[in-house]
Amino acid sequence: MRKNEEPMFKTYNTLEQATHAQPRVTALLACQNNLMPTSWHMPISKAPFRYAVAVREENYTHQLIEENKSFTLNFLPSEHFETVNLMGKLHGDINDKLAQSNLEVENVDRFKNVLLNASDFIYECEVCDTYKNGDHTIFIADVVKIHVNDKQSDKPMLFSGRGRYGTVGETFTLSKRSIL
Ligand SMILES: Cc1cc2nc3c(=O)[nH]c(=O)nc-3n(C[C@H](O)[C@H](O)[C@H](O)COP(=O)(O)O)c2cc1C
């Protein structure tokens, strides 16, 4: 430790006291017509394109995905942050969240999962594996279709925890030679 100075870091044993790696891109996961905000998700394979979402066991969405084995991920621009936050406070077994969201449905996939009109892009996901660990289950899915909105915004929804939302500021573009 540096002499005569306060330690630079405070150290915690649990996430509750400390912080997540944030901000995280946040999407609305639709299982049939129930909407659940999700920020714990990531791509895990490029070809085939596979995606993982972590869903808390007590959420109604968990039960729905186990039954339906599919879902859509709707990536909305940041302007919808209040709606997303509301969807994160309600549970689909006792609320009609789609109706309360006031979001328009563009279409449904072959499992009746909704595709939301306001999305910048949408992944249609079919579950191919499940991994239970801790208090969340990781559903691994094949992304079988990707719908990209012609009018895609450059304002992805970012969630920073505890009711804080934002979007990206400046984007720096490398010269062509430096791009991987
Ligand atoms: C921005 C945001 C991100 C969230 N991310 C997740 C997540 O990745 N996994 C999860 O299980 N819950 C997540 N939640 C909590 C659920 O969205 C919340 O518990 C919701 O009410 C569950 O709805 P359901 O019971 O209809 O499935 C998030 C909530 C918010 C507001």
Ligand as a Chemical Component Dictionary entry (heavy atoms), coordinates in Angstrom:
data_LIG
# 
_chem_comp.id                   LIG 
_chem_comp.type                 NON-POLYMER 
_chem_comp.pdbx_formal_charge   0 
_chem_comp.three_letter_code    LIG 
# 
loop_
_chem_comp_atom.comp_id 
_chem_comp_atom.atom_id 
_chem_comp_atom.alt_atom_id 
_chem_comp_atom.type_symbol 
_chem_comp_atom.charge 
_chem_comp_atom.model_Cartn_x 
_chem_comp_atom.model_Cartn_y 
_chem_comp_atom.model_Cartn_z 
_chem_comp_atom.pdbx_ordinal 
LIG C1  C1  C 0 -32.698 -2.902  -17.084 1  
LIG C2  C2  C 0 -33.044 -4.232  -16.472 2  
LIG C3  C3  C 0 -32.311 -5.346  -16.777 3  
LIG C4  C4  C 0 -32.638 -6.613  -16.247 4  
LIG N1  N1  N 0 -31.911 -7.716  -16.590 5  
LIG C5  C5  C 0 -32.306 -8.936  -16.166 6  
LIG C6  C6  C 0 -31.635 -10.104 -16.622 7  
LIG O1  O1  O 0 -30.684 -10.057 -17.404 8  
LIG N2  N2  N 0 -32.079 -11.317 -16.153 9  
LIG C7  C7  C 0 -33.157 -11.426 -15.305 10 
LIG O2  O2  O 0 -33.524 -12.556 -14.927 11 
LIG N3  N3  N 0 -33.792 -10.325 -14.846 12 
LIG C8  C8  C 0 -33.413 -9.098  -15.282 13 
LIG N4  N4  N 0 -34.074 -7.977  -14.859 14 
LIG C9  C9  C 0 -35.201 -8.129  -13.929 15 
LIG C10 C10 C 0 -36.487 -8.581  -14.648 16 
LIG O3  O3  O 0 -36.670 -7.861  -15.837 17 
LIG C11 C11 C 0 -37.696 -8.381  -13.719 18 
LIG O4  O4  O 0 -37.541 -9.205  -12.585 19 
LIG C12 C12 C 0 -39.035 -8.639  -14.412 20 
LIG O5  O5  O 0 -40.074 -8.073  -13.640 21 
LIG C13 C13 C 0 -39.329 -10.123 -14.644 22 
LIG O6  O6  O 0 -40.543 -10.232 -15.332 23 
LIG P1  P1  P 0 -41.353 -11.592 -15.484 24 
LIG O7  O7  O 0 -41.657 -12.092 -14.076 25 
LIG O8  O8  O 0 -42.592 -11.227 -16.246 26 
LIG O9  O9  O 0 -40.479 -12.542 -16.232 27 
LIG C14 C14 C 0 -33.745 -6.728  -15.368 28 
LIG C15 C15 C 0 -34.488 -5.579  -15.037 29 
LIG C16 C16 C 0 -34.150 -4.353  -15.577 30 
LIG C17 C17 C 0 -34.971 -3.139  -15.245 31 
# 
loop_
_chem_comp_bond.comp_id 
_chem_comp_bond.atom_id_1 
_chem_comp_bond.atom_id_2 
_chem_comp_bond.value_order 
_chem_comp_bond.pdbx_ordinal 
LIG C1  C2  SING 1  
LIG C2  C3  SING 2  
LIG C2  C16 DOUB 3  
LIG C3  C4  DOUB 4  
LIG C4  N1  SING 5  
LIG C4  C14 SING 6  
LIG N1  C5  DOUB 7  
LIG C5  C6  SING 8  
LIG C5  C8  SING 9  
LIG C6  O1  DOUB 10 
LIG C6  N2  SING 11 
LIG N2  C7  SING 12 
LIG C7  O2  DOUB 13 
LIG C7  N3  SING 14 
LIG N3  C8  DOUB 15 
LIG C8  N4  SING 16 
LIG N4  C9  SING 17 
LIG N4  C14 SING 18 
LIG C9  C10 SING 19 
LIG C10 O3  SING 20 
LIG C10 C11 SING 21 
LIG C11 O4  SING 22 
LIG C11 C12 SING 23 
LIG C12 O5  SING 24 
LIG C12 C13 SING 25 
LIG C13 O6  SING 26 
LIG O6  P1  SING 27 
LIG P1  O7  DOUB 28 
LIG P1  O8  SING 29 
LIG P1  O9  SING 30 
LIG C14 C15 DOUB 31 
LIG C15 C16 SING 32 
LIG C16 C17 SING 33 
# 
